[in-house]
Amino acid sequence: MVVDELDALQDRFDGCETLAFADLSTQMILVTNSATTYRREGLDILCAEAALTLGAGKQLPFGDTPGTAAFVASKDQLRIYLRASQEPTDVLCCVCDTDLDVDAFLQDALPCLDKISSGG
C-alpha cells in the first residue's frame, strides 16, 4: 500500500515532514503520508512546484531537459522533488527540515518511489 511505503520512509528520517506521491500528467497529488499536516492547497502548490522544477507535459522545466531531481531550499525547509525512473510522470514531493541527511534520504527515497510507481 502506497501510504505504508511513505510512512515507512518518513519514519526513517526525523527531518521529513511530508511525503506526497504525485502524477505530473494530471498535476495531482495522489497519496500522502498519513502524518502530513499539509492541507489540500499546500499539496497543490507542492505539485505545481514539482511540475515547474522538473517539467511536465508541455511545461518546460528549468534548464534544457526535464530533470530527475530538484531541490528548493529556504531558511526553514528543504523541498525535494524526485522523478520515478520508469514512469516519468510519477514524482515524489518531499518537505523536510534543512538539516536532513540528503544523501541518506535519496538512497532510500529513490527505490521507494520506483517501488510505488511500479505498483510493487
C-alpha angles and dihedrals in degrees: 000000000000097000090054091054091049092047091050091050091049091049091057092056120051092194093058111103104169136013121186131181110214141182111222093194088068095022090230133137105233103184137002133194111272096245098054117133094197117117122220092265091054092048090050089054091051091052092048090050090050090053091047096048099037099030125241131206109317092349108103118223127229104279131020103300137025109279131228095213137018132186125201116186132190132170092272107029148021121221116201124192120193128186120215113247097227101031109043094191092058115089140172116222114200130187112196144164115266091245093062115133093243096188093053091043093052091049089059101031099055095055089043091054093047090050092050092044094052092048091244 
